[in-house]
């Protein structure tokens, strides 16, 4: 794997959860979801030139299985997605089908687009693929507006090979983690690599830590915040979450210069063994494996908070939606039905490094979180239920301030409440 492709793959995985795939949609649209042609347009984001993303593999396989079908692929840079998608939909010239995200926390989230009247409702095949507990992220007024794609676990991606060579076992409790951090720091290594200059990654670290501090005790915390029965600043769990980051910094859990590090640091340090782990979506394990083929990477639950229990963040972070005003809506719907099929779901999971629900996880990178998934000790990513992107942005930039010492947990939580509105 070349350095360019390694970086692209890691960026695909690490940014997908937080501010994810930004599509600049440039395709045809028209009147209604009709059309009898076998051709249609599909837009999705790519992290860099030459990186093959799962959406392309889905389209290629579908065309291979259906020789009469022609899908025009519109690949555009990730960093122009949300704004461009909204502009294209409002202008009436978006693609027939396109990548969306579950929930309402981002500009391209399917609930945001559905309530604005931009998406066509899908059938029972799409509804059947919604992960357990995630119906509110895919449905509006009882209708389903996106095909869920894979199950992504957001947690610690752990270099088990390097850890074994150092005699380090993955800690299951918080105190053991801080002790391991201090011991590794004396060896000029770090337990975690954090891309401190990237708000998407600092925010991802915070929501990962919130799993065992907030959502294990109150899985419905977001709903309580939505009806104003709680706030970030008033939540002991959220205060503990941000204080945990300060404690990790003080214990030497992060690499030197973490506050100024970019995403490339995660690939370089975690793959090469300078650090043992990174906070990232589970797809990153596949990217790291490509960069360090002889190493074993495991998806580990974040060490439980003092007095708490292990808990996971898991859900679909990508979806496929159909333009309500698609020119070739019938052809696009047939594609969506295939993506919702066993074959389509299996291909996406394999291409993205995500989890196919119901599969045997023993002997896989997901083995450490298998019990949590089986017991459904998990909730979807918190920010997919937040009302706007600014809340997660306030968290990500606020954690940057914690790393530099320029912000306090109280400052960050207050900013998140303000962003919530």
C-alpha positions as CSV (number, residue, x, y, z in Angstrom):
1,X,0.0,0.0,0.0
2,X,1.4,3.3,-1.0
3,X,1.6,6.2,1.5
4,X,-0.9,8.1,-0.5
5,X,-3.5,5.3,-0.4
6,X,-2.8,4.6,3.2
7,X,-3.6,8.2,4.1
8,X,-6.7,8.3,2.0
9,X,-8.0,5.1,3.5
10,X,-7.5,6.4,7.1
11,X,-9.1,9.7,6.2
12,X,-12.1,7.9,4.8
13,X,-12.6,6.0,8.0
14,X,-11.7,8.7,10.6
15,X,-13.8,11.5,9.1
16,X,-16.8,9.5,8.1
17,X,-18.3,9.4,11.6
18,X,-18.0,13.1,12.5
19,X,-18.3,15.4,9.5
20,X,-18.3,12.6,7.0
21,X,-18.4,12.3,3.2
22,X,-19.1,15.7,1.7
23,X,-20.5,15.3,-1.8
24,X,-20.4,18.0,-4.4
25,X,-23.3,16.6,-6.3
26,X,-23.3,17.3,-10.0
27,X,-26.0,15.2,-11.7
28,X,-29.3,15.3,-13.4
29,X,-32.6,15.6,-11.7
30,X,-36.1,16.1,-13.0
31,X,-39.8,15.5,-12.4
32,X,-40.7,13.0,-9.8
33,X,-39.3,9.6,-9.0
34,X,-40.3,8.1,-12.3
35,X,-38.4,7.3,-15.5
36,X,-38.2,4.0,-17.4
37,X,-34.5,4.1,-18.3
38,X,-32.1,1.6,-16.8
39,X,-29.5,4.4,-16.3
40,X,-29.2,6.7,-13.3
41,X,-26.7,8.9,-11.5
42,X,-25.1,8.2,-8.2
43,X,-23.0,10.7,-6.1
44,X,-20.7,10.0,-3.2
45,X,-17.6,11.5,-1.6
46,X,-14.1,10.4,-1.9
47,X,-11.2,11.3,0.5
48,X,-8.6,11.6,-2.3
49,X,-7.7,10.7,-5.8
50,X,-7.2,7.0,-6.4
51,X,-9.1,5.8,-3.3
52,X,-11.8,3.2,-4.1
53,X,-14.7,3.7,-1.8
54,X,-17.5,1.2,-1.0
55,X,-20.1,3.1,-3.0
56,X,-18.1,2.6,-6.2
57,X,-17.7,-1.1,-5.5
58,X,-21.5,-1.4,-5.0
59,X,-22.1,0.4,-8.3
60,X,-19.6,-1.7,-10.2
61,X,-21.0,-5.0,-8.9
62,X,-24.5,-4.0,-9.7
63,X,-23.6,-3.1,-13.2
64,X,-21.7,-6.3,-13.6
65,X,-24.8,-8.3,-12.4
66,X,-27.1,-6.2,-14.6
67,X,-25.4,-5.6,-18.0
68,X,-28.2,-3.3,-19.2
69,X,-27.7,-0.9,-16.4
70,X,-25.5,2.2,-16.6
71,X,-24.7,4.1,-13.5
72,X,-23.0,7.5,-13.9
73,X,-20.7,7.9,-10.9
74,X,-20.0,11.3,-9.6
75,X,-17.0,11.2,-7.3
76,X,-16.2,14.5,-5.6
77,X,-14.0,15.6,-2.7
78,X,-15.3,14.9,0.8
79,X,-14.8,18.5,2.0
80,X,-17.5,20.0,-0.2
81,X,-20.3,17.6,0.7
82,X,-22.9,19.1,3.0
83,X,-23.1,22.6,1.5
84,X,-23.0,21.3,-2.1
85,X,-25.7,18.6,-1.5
86,X,-28.1,21.2,-0.1
87,X,-27.3,23.6,-2.9
88,X,-27.8,21.0,-5.6
89,X,-31.1,19.7,-4.1
90,X,-32.5,23.2,-3.7
91,X,-31.4,23.9,-7.3
92,X,-33.1,20.8,-8.7
93,X,-30.0,19.3,-10.2
94,X,-28.9,16.7,-7.7
95,X,-28.2,13.0,-8.5
96,X,-30.9,10.4,-8.7
97,X,-29.3,8.6,-5.7
98,X,-26.7,9.8,-3.3
99,X,-24.9,9.1,0.0
100,X,-26.5,10.4,3.2
101,X,-26.0,10.0,6.9
102,X,-28.5,8.8,9.5
103,X,-30.2,11.2,11.9
104,X,-30.1,15.0,11.9
105,X,-26.7,16.1,13.2
106,X,-25.2,17.0,9.9
107,X,-26.1,19.1,6.8
108,X,-26.5,16.0,4.7
109,X,-28.3,13.9,7.3
110,X,-31.3,12.1,5.8
111,X,-33.8,13.3,8.4
112,X,-32.8,16.9,7.7
113,X,-33.3,16.3,4.0
114,X,-36.5,14.3,4.4
115,X,-38.2,16.9,6.4
116,X,-37.2,19.5,3.8
117,X,-39.0,17.3,1.2
118,X,-35.9,16.3,-0.8
119,X,-36.0,12.5,-0.3
120,X,-38.2,9.7,-1.7
121,X,-39.6,7.2,0.8
122,X,-38.2,3.7,0.5
123,X,-39.9,0.3,0.9
124,X,-39.8,-2.5,3.5
125,X,-36.5,-3.8,2.2
126,X,-34.8,-0.6,3.5
127,X,-36.8,-0.6,6.7
128,X,-35.6,-4.2,7.5
129,X,-32.0,-3.1,7.4
130,X,-32.3,-0.4,10.1
131,X,-30.0,-1.4,13.0
132,X,-31.7,-2.2,16.3
133,X,-32.6,1.0,18.2
134,X,-31.9,3.3,15.2
135,X,-35.4,3.6,13.6
136,X,-35.6,7.3,14.6
137,X,-32.5,8.0,12.6
138,X,-33.9,6.6,9.4
139,X,-37.6,7.2,9.6
140,X,-39.8,10.3,9.5
141,X,-43.6,10.1,9.9
142,X,-43.4,6.3,9.7
143,X,-41.6,6.2,6.3
144,X,-38.0,5.1,5.7
145,X,-35.7,7.5,3.8
146,X,-32.3,5.7,3.6
147,X,-30.8,2.2,3.3
148,X,-28.5,1.6,6.3
149,X,-25.0,0.5,5.3
150,X,-23.1,-1.7,7.7
151,X,-22.7,-1.4,11.4
152,X,-19.7,0.7,12.6
153,X,-18.4,0.5,16.1
154,X,-16.7,3.6,17.4
155,X,-14.2,2.7,20.0
156,X,-10.4,2.0,20.5
157,X,-8.6,0.5,17.5
158,X,-5.8,-1.5,19.3
159,X,-2.5,-2.7,17.9
160,X,-2.5,-6.0,19.7
161,X,0.8,-7.2,18.2
162,X,2.8,-4.2,19.5
163,X,1.0,-4.5,22.9
164,X,2.0,-8.1,23.2
165,X,5.6,-7.3,22.3
166,X,5.6,-4.8,25.1
167,X,3.9,-7.0,27.6
168,X,0.8,-4.7,27.8
169,X,-2.7,-6.2,28.1
170,X,-5.6,-4.0,27.0
171,X,-7.0,-2.4,30.2
172,X,-10.7,-3.0,30.9
173,X,-10.9,-0.4,33.8
174,X,-10.1,3.3,33.9
175,X,-7.4,3.2,36.6
176,X,-5.5,0.4,34.7
177,X,-5.5,2.6,31.5
178,X,-4.0,5.6,33.3
179,X,-1.3,3.3,34.8
180,X,-0.5,1.8,31.4
181,X,-0.3,5.3,29.9
182,X,2.2,6.4,32.5
183,X,4.4,3.3,32.0
184,X,4.4,3.7,28.2
185,X,5.3,7.3,28.4
186,X,8.5,6.4,30.2
187,X,9.4,4.3,27.2
188,X,8.7,7.2,24.8
189,X,5.6,5.6,23.5
190,X,1.9,6.5,24.0
191,X,-1.2,4.5,24.6
192,X,-3.2,6.6,22.2
193,X,-2.5,8.7,19.2
194,X,-4.9,11.7,18.8
195,X,-5.2,14.0,15.8
196,X,-5.5,17.0,18.0
197,X,-5.5,19.5,15.2
198,X,-8.6,17.8,13.7
199,X,-11.8,18.6,15.5
200,X,-13.5,15.5,14.0
201,X,-11.0,13.3,15.8
202,X,-11.0,15.1,19.1
203,X,-14.8,15.1,19.1
204,X,-14.8,11.4,18.3
205,X,-12.5,10.8,21.3
206,X,-15.0,12.6,23.5
207,X,-18.1,10.8,22.3
208,X,-16.2,7.5,22.6
209,X,-15.5,8.2,26.3
210,X,-19.1,9.3,26.8
211,X,-20.3,5.8,26.0
212,X,-19.5,4.4,29.5
213,X,-20.0,7.7,31.4
214,X,-23.3,9.0,29.9
215,X,-25.1,6.5,27.7
216,X,-24.5,3.3,29.6
217,X,-26.6,4.8,32.4
218,X,-28.9,6.9,30.3
219,X,-29.3,5.5,26.8
220,X,-32.0,8.1,26.2
221,X,-29.9,11.0,27.3
222,X,-30.2,12.7,23.9
223,X,-34.0,12.5,24.1
224,X,-33.8,14.2,27.5
225,X,-31.7,16.9,26.1
226,X,-34.1,17.4,23.2
227,X,-36.9,18.2,25.6
228,X,-34.7,20.3,27.8
229,X,-34.9,18.1,30.9
230,X,-31.1,18.1,31.0
231,X,-28.1,20.0,29.6
232,X,-24.5,19.2,28.8
233,X,-23.3,21.6,31.5
234,X,-25.7,20.1,34.0
235,X,-24.8,16.5,33.2
236,X,-22.4,14.8,35.6
237,X,-21.7,12.1,32.9
238,X,-20.6,14.7,30.4
239,X,-18.5,16.6,33.0
240,X,-16.8,13.3,33.8
241,X,-16.3,12.6,30.1
242,X,-14.3,15.8,29.5
243,X,-12.5,15.6,32.8
244,X,-11.4,12.1,31.7
245,X,-9.6,13.7,28.7
246,X,-7.8,16.1,31.1
247,X,-6.8,13.1,33.2
248,X,-5.5,11.2,30.2
249,X,-3.4,14.2,29.1
250,X,-1.9,14.5,32.5
251,X,-1.1,10.7,32.6
252,X,0.7,10.9,29.3
253,X,-1.9,8.9,27.4
254,X,-1.3,11.0,24.2
255,X,1.7,11.3,22.0
256,X,4.0,14.4,22.4
257,X,2.7,17.2,20.2
258,X,-0.8,15.7,20.1
259,X,-2.5,19.1,20.0
260,X,-0.9,19.9,16.7
261,X,-1.2,16.4,15.1
262,X,-3.1,15.6,11.9
263,X,-4.9,12.4,10.9
264,X,-1.7,11.0,9.3
265,X,-0.2,10.7,12.8
266,X,-2.8,8.0,13.6
267,X,-1.8,5.9,10.7
268,X,1.9,6.4,11.1
269,X,2.1,5.9,14.9
270,X,-0.5,3.2,15.4
271,X,0.5,1.1,12.4
272,X,4.2,1.4,13.3
273,X,3.7,0.7,17.0
274,X,4.8,4.0,18.4
275,X,1.3,4.1,19.9
276,X,-1.0,1.3,20.8
277,X,-4.4,2.6,20.0
278,X,-6.6,5.4,18.4
279,X,-10.1,6.5,18.9
280,X,-11.7,5.7,15.5
281,X,-14.5,3.9,13.7
282,X,-14.0,0.2,13.2
283,X,-13.3,0.6,9.5
284,X,-10.0,2.1,10.5
285,X,-8.8,-1.4,11.6
286,X,-9.0,-2.5,8.0
287,X,-7.0,0.5,6.9
288,X,-4.3,0.0,9.5
289,X,-4.1,-3.7,8.6
290,X,-3.4,-2.7,5.0
291,X,-0.6,-0.5,6.2
292,X,0.9,-3.1,8.6
293,X,0.0,-6.4,7.2
294,X,1.8,-8.5,9.8
295,X,0.1,-6.7,12.8
296,X,-3.2,-7.7,14.5
297,X,-5.6,-4.9,15.1
298,X,-8.6,-5.3,17.4
299,X,-11.7,-3.2,18.1
300,X,-11.7,-2.8,21.9
301,X,-14.4,-1.2,24.1
302,X,-13.3,2.0,25.8
303,X,-12.1,1.1,29.3
304,X,-15.0,1.4,31.7
305,X,-15.4,4.5,33.8
306,X,-14.8,4.1,37.6
307,X,-17.8,2.2,38.9
308,X,-19.2,1.9,35.4
309,X,-19.5,-0.8,32.8
310,X,-18.3,-1.3,29.2
311,X,-20.6,0.1,26.6
312,X,-20.4,0.7,22.9
313,X,-21.3,3.3,20.3
314,X,-22.4,1.4,17.2
315,X,-24.6,2.1,14.2
316,X,-24.7,2.8,10.5
317,X,-22.8,5.9,9.7
318,X,-23.7,5.9,6.0
319,X,-26.9,5.5,4.1
320,X,-28.1,5.5,0.5
321,X,-31.1,7.8,-0.3
322,X,-33.1,8.5,-3.4
323,X,-33.9,12.0,-4.7
324,X,-37.6,12.7,-4.5
325,X,-37.3,14.5,-7.8
326,X,-35.1,12.0,-9.5
327,X,-35.3,11.8,-13.3
328,X,-34.6,8.1,-13.2
329,X,-36.1,7.2,-9.9
330,X,-37.3,3.8,-10.8
331,X,-33.8,2.6,-11.8
332,X,-32.4,4.2,-8.7
333,X,-35.0,2.4,-6.5
334,X,-34.1,-1.0,-8.0
335,X,-30.5,-0.3,-7.0
336,X,-31.5,0.7,-3.5
337,X,-33.4,-2.6,-3.2
338,X,-30.3,-4.5,-4.2
339,X,-28.1,-2.5,-1.8
340,X,-30.6,-3.6,0.9
341,X,-30.3,-7.3,-0.1
342,X,-28.1,-9.8,1.6
343,X,-25.6,-9.5,-1.4
344,X,-25.5,-5.7,-1.3
345,X,-25.1,-5.6,2.5
346,X,-22.3,-8.2,2.5
347,X,-20.4,-6.4,-0.2
348,X,-20.6,-3.1,1.6
349,X,-19.5,-4.6,4.9
350,X,-16.5,-6.3,3.2
351,X,-15.5,-3.1,1.3
352,X,-15.9,-0.8,4.2
353,X,-14.6,-2.9,7.1
354,X,-18.0,-2.5,8.9
355,X,-19.9,-5.2,10.7
356,X,-22.7,-7.2,9.1
357,X,-25.3,-7.7,11.9
358,X,-25.9,-11.4,12.7
359,X,-22.5,-12.7,11.7
360,X,-20.2,-14.7,13.9
361,X,-17.5,-12.3,15.3
362,X,-15.2,-14.9,16.9
363,X,-11.8,-14.8,15.4
364,X,-12.4,-11.4,13.8
365,X,-11.2,-7.9,14.8
366,X,-14.7,-7.4,16.3
367,X,-14.3,-10.2,18.8
368,X,-13.6,-8.0,21.8
369,X,-16.9,-6.1,21.3
370,X,-19.0,-9.2,20.3
371,X,-20.7,-9.5,23.7
372,X,-21.7,-5.8,23.7
373,X,-23.2,-6.1,20.2
374,X,-25.0,-9.4,21.0
375,X,-26.4,-7.9,24.3
376,X,-27.2,-4.6,22.5
377,X,-25.2,-2.8,25.1
378,X,-24.8,0.1,22.7
379,X,-26.4,3.2,21.3
380,X,-26.0,4.9,17.9
381,X,-23.4,7.7,17.6
382,X,-24.7,10.5,19.9
383,X,-24.2,13.3,17.3
384,X,-26.5,11.6,14.8
385,X,-29.3,12.7,17.2
386,X,-28.1,16.2,17.8
387,X,-30.0,18.9,16.1
388,X,-27.3,20.5,14.1
389,X,-23.6,20.1,13.2
390,X,-22.5,23.0,15.4
391,X,-23.0,20.9,18.6
392,X,-20.4,18.4,17.5
393,X,-18.1,21.2,16.2
394,X,-18.3,22.9,19.6
395,X,-17.2,19.6,21.2
396,X,-14.4,19.0,18.8
397,X,-12.9,22.5,19.0
398,X,-13.5,22.5,22.8
399,X,-11.5,19.3,23.3
400,X,-8.7,20.9,21.3
401,X,-8.7,23.6,24.0
402,X,-8.5,21.0,26.7
403,X,-5.4,19.5,25.1
404,X,-3.7,23.0,25.0
405,X,-5.0,24.0,28.4
406,X,-6.8,27.0,27.0
407,X,-10.3,25.7,27.8
408,X,-12.0,24.0,30.8
409,X,-14.6,21.2,30.7
410,X,-17.2,23.8,31.8
411,X,-16.3,26.1,28.9
412,X,-16.8,23.3,26.4
413,X,-20.1,22.0,27.8
414,X,-21.5,25.6,27.9
415,X,-20.5,26.1,24.3
416,X,-22.3,22.8,23.3
417,X,-25.5,23.9,25.1
418,X,-25.3,27.2,23.2
419,X,-24.9,25.5,19.9
420,X,-27.8,23.2,20.6
421,X,-30.0,26.3,20.8
